[in-house]
Amino acid sequence: MGVGKSTVGRLLAERLGVGYRDTDDDIVAEQGRTVADIFVDEGEPAFRDLEKKAVRKALAEHRGVLALGGGAILDAETRALLAEHRVAYLSMDVEEAVKRTGLNVARPLLAVNPRRQWRELMEARRHLYTEVAREAVSTDGRTPEEVTQAVLDALELKEA
């Protein structure tokens, strides 16, 4: 959350000359409400089901840069699908997260004690991120352009 995947994803797509897509945006468009509203109205399991379907659909339809929500990798089937693709894990530490988001924005999983929640989420998910990612790229102290170049280099991608 707040790592810059949407910003970096758009920059990557531009530099590679391909399209950009975000599965959270797909869910919002399909449902006609925000991710936070889905969490509040239906709960996390319902959202995760929508997310799983959105990722599967996007991977089948889209050939450009795809940004996934931070919890998409919780699903084993999604992780298996991602194994067939070049995946970069954008990482940051809690101090960077505070700088970028203040950890006080509308993030449903960080509603109470956001710093502790963020750390717990990262501890629970980090091994899953590294399992599916070909490369991990730290975003700490870097501009979106610097992160974009680091991803291009890490995944050995050629610009358009």
C-alpha atoms as one frame of an Amber mdcrd trajectory, in Angstrom:
protein
   0.000   0.000   0.000   1.378   3.349  -1.018   4.509   1.839  -2.549   3.876
   3.567  -5.867   2.751   0.632  -7.982   0.201   2.717  -9.917   2.651   5.545
 -10.630   5.522   3.223 -11.503   3.202   0.958 -13.486   2.076   3.848 -15.676
   5.680   4.986 -16.194   6.760   1.449 -17.073   3.939   1.080 -19.579   4.857
   4.387 -21.175   8.545   3.490 -21.424   7.759   0.023 -22.810   5.144   1.313
 -25.258   2.401  -0.928 -23.864  -0.895  -0.466 -22.035  -1.346  -0.120 -18.286
  -4.043  -1.732 -16.160  -4.748  -1.856 -12.418  -6.955  -4.598 -10.996  -8.192
  -2.344  -8.173  -9.409   0.102 -10.847 -11.110  -2.798 -12.644 -12.946  -3.783
  -9.458 -14.024  -0.196  -8.744 -15.310   0.223 -12.305 -17.202  -3.067 -12.228
 -18.671  -2.575  -8.760 -19.346   1.155  -8.987 -17.867   1.793  -5.534 -14.510
   2.129  -3.871 -12.390  -0.698  -2.510 -12.884   0.746   0.991 -16.680   0.668
   0.525 -16.559  -2.969  -0.588 -14.529  -3.853   2.511 -16.998  -2.044   4.785
 -20.176  -3.278   3.082 -19.229  -6.878   2.315 -16.016  -7.647   4.174 -12.545
  -8.677   3.142 -13.445 -12.219   1.938 -15.951 -10.812  -0.584 -13.395  -8.290
  -1.800 -10.705 -10.981  -2.130 -13.082 -13.037  -4.287 -13.670 -10.040  -6.568
  -9.919  -9.419  -6.647  -9.121 -13.013  -7.590 -11.565 -12.845 -10.509 -10.235
  -9.443 -11.603  -6.628 -10.664 -11.617  -7.510 -13.823 -13.550  -9.426 -11.786
 -16.139  -6.703  -9.134 -16.470  -3.943 -11.727 -16.893  -5.970 -13.418 -19.638
  -6.842 -10.201 -21.492  -3.997  -7.757 -20.926  -0.500  -7.903 -22.411   0.963
  -4.734 -20.903   1.899  -3.636 -17.401  -0.503  -4.851 -14.730  -0.628  -3.481
 -11.178  -2.212  -5.667  -8.516  -3.611  -4.735  -5.148  -1.350  -5.580  -2.230
  -3.455  -8.533  -1.094  -3.858 -10.233  -4.464  -0.982 -12.604  -3.721  -2.835
 -14.073  -0.729  -4.626 -16.419  -3.133  -2.649 -19.541  -4.141  -4.277 -19.718
  -7.584  -3.306 -16.110  -8.252   0.278 -16.828  -7.209   0.348 -19.795  -9.579
  -0.912 -17.628 -12.458   1.692 -14.971 -11.692   4.486 -17.550 -11.892   4.103
 -17.432 -15.676   4.816 -13.689 -15.822   7.606 -11.215 -15.124   6.703  -9.857
 -11.702   8.454  -7.134  -9.754   7.788  -6.633  -6.063   8.055  -2.968  -5.083
   9.105  -2.772  -1.451   9.408  -0.043   1.162   9.868   0.173   4.904   7.372
   1.609   7.374   9.173   4.953   7.604   8.833   5.391   3.848   5.153   4.384
   4.057   4.566   7.081   6.662   6.262   9.687   4.451   4.218   8.720   1.413
   0.784   8.117   2.853   0.933   9.286   6.433  -0.742   5.924   7.075  -3.893
   7.871   7.726  -5.604   7.693   4.349  -8.647   5.557   3.555  -6.976   2.153
   3.615  -9.400  -0.418   5.033  -6.743  -2.741   6.422  -5.019   0.085   8.296
  -8.015   1.556  10.102  -6.707   0.949  13.645  -3.064   1.555  14.682  -1.840
   1.911  11.111   1.893   1.543  11.792   1.425  -1.747  13.641  -1.103  -2.977
  11.067   1.259  -2.095   8.217   4.127  -3.985   9.848   1.926  -7.014  10.529
   0.620  -7.037   6.956   4.152  -6.864   5.580   5.404  -9.626   7.886   2.512
 -11.847   6.787   2.844 -11.083   3.073   6.519 -10.450   2.332   7.328 -14.118
   1.740   4.422 -14.336  -0.723   5.616 -11.256  -2.603   9.108 -12.663  -2.906
   7.705 -16.071  -3.913   5.961 -14.675  -7.001   8.362 -11.881  -7.906  11.310
 -12.370 -10.198  12.896  -9.322  -8.585  12.322  -7.122  -5.558  12.930  -3.411
  -6.076  13.181  -1.070  -3.111  11.394   2.240  -3.550  12.789   3.837  -0.388
  14.215   7.291  -1.085  13.772   6.911  -4.848  11.745   8.918  -7.314   9.157
   7.102  -9.449  11.485   7.512 -12.432  14.370   5.891 -10.526  12.138   2.994
  -9.463  10.918   2.589 -13.032  14.494   2.332 -14.304  15.365  -0.136 -11.529
  12.411  -2.351 -12.541  13.392  -2.187 -16.213  16.937  -3.191 -15.287  15.893
  -5.891 -12.807  13.473  -7.560 -15.221  15.807  -6.988 -18.175  13.091  -5.238
 -20.150  13.810  -3.196 -23.253  12.182   0.176 -23.753  10.052   0.799 -26.820
